[in-house]
Amino acid sequence: MIRILHFADAHIDMAAQGRQDPESGLPIRVLDFLKALDIIVDTAVTEKVDLVIFAGDAYKDRTPVPTFQREWGRRMMRLSQARIPTLLVVGNHDLSPAAGRAHTLQEYETLAVPYIQVISRPGLLTPDQLWGLPLQLLAVPWVSRSALLAALGWQADGSGDIYQEMEARLTVLIQDWLAQLDPTLPAVLTAHASVQGAVYGGERTVMLGGDLVLPGSLVRDPRLDYVALGHIHKAQNLNPDAHPPVIYPGSIERVDFGEAADEKGFVLATVSRGRTVVERRVLPGRPFIDRTVELKTSSQVMALCLAALGPAAGLSGAMVRLVVNYPRDLEAQIDEAALRRHCEGALDFHLVRRPQVAASARMPGDHLVGLSPLELLARYWQNDREVTPAQADELLRLAAQIMAAGNGMEGEA
């Protein structure tokens, strides 16, 4: 029996902008991510788990600044000093697309940090490669198309879609690993990848094609006892009420308003051959409040906006966004300063204005031939719902004056 702590998609510098913490000098939103990471590390140390699997994406991009590398390193060193075996899987945000460039977790390989192993290439790890743990691990980091082909000695034949070819070859590789497994030991697959049937935070389902995607049947193979995934930020089990559990733990903090309703956390899995018990631990996270208001008329514009936001006390410390859809002529009635005063207790407030432009009036297609310019204008304004008959008459009068003046100038010329 092996107790595994599984987390993914830390992105600790995802929100490096905004208000700074005066004590540490770090952005407050970065501290939110680091607090979540601290809870994860504290849990691993205090509960003495057998193995930590980080399933990829430590940072927001492939070139983290040294300050954020320092903060990530402090947490990893705590695991190392506590002698907790830790696997760091390289994710797509950790990997440079340029050939020969180091990935963001490279220093742990270069310095051979005790009890930390970086998974930068696909492989099958046996107990002697896992600190003697009675465990087998199939590892699939995120690698670029060229890197994957090179790492496995493959040659693209130029026919068909390259991702479909890679999916087919990777499937064969994993099936070969499965065939080599010792049936007496538990087996874990960890991958930073999309899996067919998974759901993104925006409820978009992952399908085969267009990217490297693992088939759902492959990760649900009963020879596996746990599947530790990363890459998709929405927590989910792709094999509910069945063995093995196929788990995306989700990101450790909300990255943007698309994740406003998502619960964040990590997983503790007690893995035995043929049976695994999964426990999800919820991380507190900073609340994201996302509101939308539809304005139709000039009546009570600000009252409706404030009602959509709710009481100011409920916004305290939150990331707040208000999306306002409105006719363009109500622009001046939206008092942004008043809205910001209402949200002054929030950590940050985003006002998204979406003015609606009325559809252009359509001219009937028949009976237009032979009409004068003034007659055409009259037809146009008759079909424009925002122009009253009185306004149409006045516009026609002005148009006639302009045309007459223009004709007079041509005569003088």
C-alpha positions in Angstrom: 0.0 0.0 0.0 1.4 3.4 -1.1 0.1 6.8 0.0 0.5 9.3 -2.8 -0.1 13.1 -2.7 -1.0 14.3 -6.2 -1.2 17.9 -7.3 -0.7 19.8 -10.6 -0.8 23.1 -12.4 0.7 25.3 -9.7 1.4 28.3 -11.9 2.7 30.1 -8.9 3.5 33.3 -10.9 0.3 33.3 -13.0 -0.9 36.5 -11.3 2.3 38.5 -11.0 0.5 41.9 -11.6 -1.6 44.0 -9.3 -1.3 45.0 -5.7 1.9 44.2 -3.8 2.3 42.8 -0.4 4.3 45.5 1.6 6.1 42.9 3.8 7.3 40.4 1.1 7.3 42.7 -1.9 5.5 40.0 -3.9 2.2 40.5 -5.6 -0.7 39.5 -3.4 -2.1 37.1 -6.0 1.3 35.3 -6.2 1.1 34.9 -2.4 -2.3 33.2 -2.9 -0.6 30.5 -5.1 2.3 30.1 -2.6 -0.1 29.7 0.3 -1.9 26.9 -1.5 1.5 25.3 -2.3 2.5 25.6 1.4 -0.7 23.8 2.4 0.2 21.0 0.0 3.8 20.7 1.2 2.7 20.9 4.9 0.2 18.0 4.3 2.9 15.9 2.7 5.3 16.4 5.6 2.9 16.2 8.5 1.0 13.2 7.1 4.3 11.5 6.0 3.1 10.4 2.6 5.1 7.9 0.7 5.3 9.8 -2.6 4.5 13.2 -4.0 3.6 13.5 -7.7 3.5 16.9 -9.2 1.9 16.5 -12.6 3.3 19.5 -14.3 3.2 23.3 -14.9 5.1 25.0 -12.0 5.0 28.4 -13.5 2.9 30.4 -16.0 5.6 30.3 -18.7 8.9 28.8 -19.7 11.0 31.8 -18.5 10.2 32.3 -14.8 12.0 35.1 -13.1 14.5 34.1 -10.3 12.3 35.4 -7.5 9.6 32.8 -8.4 12.1 30.1 -8.9 13.4 30.8 -5.4 9.9 30.5 -3.9 9.2 27.3 -5.7 12.6 26.0 -4.7 12.0 26.7 -1.0 8.9 24.5 -1.1 10.7 21.7 -3.0 13.6 21.7 -0.6 11.2 21.2 2.3 10.1 18.0 0.7 13.7 17.0 0.0 14.8 17.7 3.6 11.8 15.8 5.0 13.0 12.8 2.8 9.7 12.6 1.0 10.2 11.1 -2.5 8.9 13.6 -5.1 8.4 13.3 -8.8 8.2 16.5 -10.8 6.6 16.0 -14.2 7.5 18.5 -16.9 4.4 20.3 -18.2 3.8 22.4 -21.3 4.4 25.6 -19.4 7.7 24.2 -18.1 9.1 23.3 -21.5 10.9 25.5 -24.0 9.9 25.0 -27.6 13.5 25.6 -28.7 15.6 22.5 -29.1 18.3 22.2 -26.5 16.9 24.7 -24.1 16.6 23.8 -20.4 13.1 23.3 -19.0 12.1 25.2 -15.8 12.7 22.3 -13.5 16.2 21.5 -14.9 18.1 22.5 -11.8 16.7 19.6 -9.8 18.2 17.2 -12.4 21.4 19.1 -12.7 22.1 19.4 -9.0 20.7 15.9 -8.2 18.6 17.2 -5.4 18.0 14.3 -2.9 14.5 12.7 -3.0 13.5 14.7 -6.0 13.3 13.2 -9.5 12.3 15.2 -12.7 10.3 13.4 -15.3 11.3 15.0 -18.6 11.1 12.0 -20.9 8.6 9.2 -21.3 9.5 6.1 -19.4 8.7 3.1 -17.2 10.1 3.4 -13.7 10.5 0.4 -11.5 11.1 0.2 -7.7 14.8 0.6 -7.9 14.3 3.9 -9.8 11.7 5.0 -7.2 13.7 5.0 -4.0 12.8 1.4 -3.4 9.1 2.0 -3.1 7.0 -1.1 -4.0 5.6 0.7 -7.1 5.7 0.8 -10.9 5.2 4.1 -12.6 4.5 4.9 -16.3 5.5 8.5 -16.9 4.4 10.8 -19.8 5.6 14.4 -19.5 4.5 17.0 -21.9 7.0 17.2 -24.8 6.9 19.0 -28.0 6.2 17.2 -31.2 9.9 17.3 -32.3 11.2 16.4 -28.9 8.8 13.4 -28.5 9.8 12.0 -31.9 13.5 12.5 -31.1 13.3 11.1 -27.6 11.7 7.9 -28.8 13.7 7.6 -32.0 10.6 8.0 -34.2 10.5 9.3 -37.7 7.4 11.1 -39.0 6.5 9.6 -42.4 4.8 12.8 -43.5 1.4 11.1 -44.1 -1.7 12.1 -42.2 -1.9 14.2 -39.1 1.2 14.2 -37.1 -0.7 14.3 -33.8 -2.7 11.2 -34.7 0.5 9.5 -35.6 2.0 10.4 -32.2 -1.1 9.3 -30.4 -1.0 5.9 -32.1 2.7 5.4 -31.4 2.4 6.6 -27.8 -0.5 4.2 -27.3 1.6 1.4 -28.5 4.5 2.5 -26.2 2.2 2.6 -23.1 0.6 -0.7 -24.0 4.1 -2.2 -24.2 4.9 -0.8 -20.7 1.6 -2.3 -19.4 2.6 -5.7 -20.7 5.9 -5.5 -18.8 4.3 -4.7 -15.4 4.8 -6.9 -12.4 1.2 -8.0 -11.6 2.0 -8.2 -7.9 2.9 -4.5 -7.5 0.6 -1.5 -7.8 1.0 0.5 -11.0 0.6 4.3 -11.5 0.4 6.3 -14.7 1.3 10.0 -14.5 1.0 12.3 -17.4 0.8 16.0 -18.3 -1.7 15.7 -21.1 -5.2 16.0 -22.4 -7.4 12.9 -22.2 -10.3 12.2 -24.5 -13.6 13.0 -22.7 -12.1 15.4 -20.1 -13.8 18.7 -19.5 -12.1 22.1 -19.4 -13.2 24.8 -17.0 -15.4 26.3 -19.7 -17.2 22.9 -20.1 -15.5 22.2 -23.4 -14.8 18.5 -23.9 -11.5 17.3 -25.1 -11.6 15.4 -28.4 -9.0 13.5 -30.3 -7.2 15.4 -33.0 -5.7 18.9 -33.1 -3.3 18.2 -30.2 -1.6 15.2 -28.5 -4.5 13.5 -26.7 -4.5 10.2 -24.8 -7.4 7.9 -25.6 -9.8 7.4 -22.6 -9.6 3.6 -22.9 -5.8 3.7 -22.5 -5.8 5.4 -19.1 -8.7 3.3 -17.8 -6.8 0.0 -18.3 -7.4 -2.2 -15.3 -3.8 -3.1 -15.0 -3.3 0.5 -13.7 -4.2 1.3 -10.1 -4.1 5.1 -10.2 -3.7 7.7 -13.0 -2.3 11.1 -11.8 -2.9 13.7 -14.5 -2.1 17.4 -15.0 -2.8 20.0 -17.6 -6.5 20.6 -17.3 -7.5 23.0 -14.5 -10.9 21.6 -13.7 -10.8 18.8 -11.1 -12.4 15.6 -12.3 -12.3 11.8 -12.2 -12.6 10.4 -15.7 -13.4 6.9 -14.4 -15.9 7.4 -11.6 -17.0 4.5 -9.4 -14.5 2.2 -11.3 -10.9 1.1 -11.1 -8.5 2.8 -11.7 -9.3 6.3 -10.6 -8.3 8.7 -13.5 -7.8 12.0 -11.7 -7.2 15.6 -12.7 -6.8 17.4 -9.4 -7.2 20.8 -11.0 -5.0 23.9 -10.6 -4.2 24.8 -7.0 -5.6 28.4 -7.3 -8.1 30.1 -9.6 -6.2 31.4 -12.6 -8.9 33.6 -14.1 -12.6 34.3 -14.1 -13.2 31.2 -16.2 -12.4 29.2 -13.0 -14.6 31.4 -10.7 -16.9 28.5 -9.9 -14.3 25.8 -9.7 -13.3 24.2 -6.4 -9.5 24.0 -6.0 -7.5 21.3 -4.3 -5.3 18.3 -4.4 -5.6 14.5 -3.9 -4.4 11.9 -1.4 -4.6 8.5 -2.9 -4.0 5.2 -1.0 -2.9 2.8 -3.8 -2.9 -0.9 -3.5 -2.9 -3.5 -6.3 -6.5 -3.7 -7.5 -7.8 -1.2 -5.1 -7.3 2.6 -4.6 -9.0 5.0 -2.2 -9.0 8.6 -3.2 -9.5 11.5 -0.8 -9.8 15.1 -2.2 -8.5 17.9 -0.1 -10.0 21.4 -0.8 -7.8 24.5 -0.8 -9.3 27.7 0.4 -8.5 29.9 -2.6 -9.3 33.5 -3.1 -12.9 34.0 -4.1 -13.7 35.1 -7.7 -17.0 36.9 -8.1 -18.3 37.2 -11.6 -21.5 39.2 -12.3 -23.3 40.2 -15.5 -26.0 42.9 -15.8 -28.2 43.5 -18.9 -29.4 47.1 -19.2 -32.4 47.8 -21.5 -33.5 51.3 -20.7 -32.1 54.4 -19.0 -34.2 53.6 -15.9 -32.1 52.8 -12.8 -28.9 52.1 -14.6 -26.7 52.4 -11.5 -29.2 50.7 -9.2 -29.2 47.7 -11.5 -25.4 47.6 -11.7 -25.0 47.8 -7.9 -27.7 45.2 -7.3 -25.8 42.8 -9.6 -22.6 43.3 -7.5 -24.5 42.7 -4.3 -23.6 44.2 -0.9 -20.1 45.6 -0.5 -19.3 43.5 2.5 -19.7 40.4 0.4 -17.0 41.6 -2.0 -14.3 42.0 0.6 -10.9 40.5 -0.5 -12.4 39.0 -3.6 -11.4 39.3 -7.3 -14.5 41.0 -8.8 -15.7 41.3 -12.3 -18.8 43.1 -13.6 -19.8 42.7 -17.2 -22.3 45.3 -18.4 -24.3 44.8 -21.6 -26.1 48.0 -22.6 -27.3 50.1 -25.5 -24.6 52.5 -26.5 -26.6 55.6 -25.7 -26.5 54.6 -22.0 -22.7 54.9 -21.8 -22.7 58.2 -19.9 -25.0 56.8 -17.2 -22.6 54.1 -16.1 -20.6 55.7 -13.2 -17.4 53.7 -13.1 -16.1 55.7 -10.1 -19.2 54.9 -8.1 -18.8 51.2 -8.9 -15.2 51.3 -7.9 -16.1 52.9 -4.6 -18.6 50.2 -4.0 -15.9 47.5 -4.6 -13.1 49.3 -2.7 -12.9 46.3 -0.3 -12.2 43.9 -3.1 -8.7 42.9 -3.9 -9.3 43.9 -7.6 -12.3 45.1 -9.6 -12.7 44.6 -13.4 -15.4 46.5 -15.2 -16.1 45.1 -18.7 -18.3 47.4 -20.9 -20.1 45.7 -23.7 -22.0 48.4 -25.7 -24.6 47.0 -28.1 -24.7 48.5 -31.5 -28.1 48.3 -33.2 -28.2 46.3 -36.3 -28.1 48.4 -39.5 -31.4 49.0 -41.1 -32.0 46.7 -44.1 -33.4 48.1 -47.4 -36.0 46.1 -49.2 -34.5 44.6 -52.3 -37.3 45.4 -54.7 -38.6 48.7 -56.2 -35.3 50.6 -55.7 -34.3 50.9 -59.3 -34.9 54.4 -60.5 -35.4 56.1 -57.1 -33.6 59.4 -56.5 -31.1 59.8 -53.8 -33.6 61.5 -51.5 -36.2 58.8 -52.1 -33.6 56.2 -51.2 -32.8 58.1 -48.0 -36.5 58.3 -47.2 -36.8 54.5 -47.6 -33.7 53.9 -45.5 -35.0 56.0 -42.6 -38.4 54.4 -42.8 -36.7 51.1 -42.0 -34.6 52.4 -39.2 -36.5 51.7 -36.0 -34.5 54.3 -34.0 -35.5 57.2 -36.3 -38.9 58.7 -35.6 -41.1 60.1 -38.5 -40.4 63.6 -37.4 -36.7 63.0 -37.3 -36.8 61.4 -40.7 -38.6 64.5 -42.1 -35.9 66.8 -40.6 -33.1 64.6 -41.9 -34.6 64.6 -45.4 -34.9 68.4 -45.3 -31.2 68.7 -44.3 -30.2 66.2 -47.0 -32.1 68.2 -49.6 -30.3 71.4 -48.6 -26.9 69.7 -48.7 -27.6 68.2 -52.2 -28.9 71.5 -53.5 -25.8 73.3 -52.2 -23.6 70.7 -53.8 -25.4 71.0 -57.1 -24.9 74.8 -56.9 -21.2 74.4 -56.4 -20.9 72.2 -59.4 -22.8 74.8 -61.5 -20.3 77.5 -60.4 -17.4 75.2 -61.3 
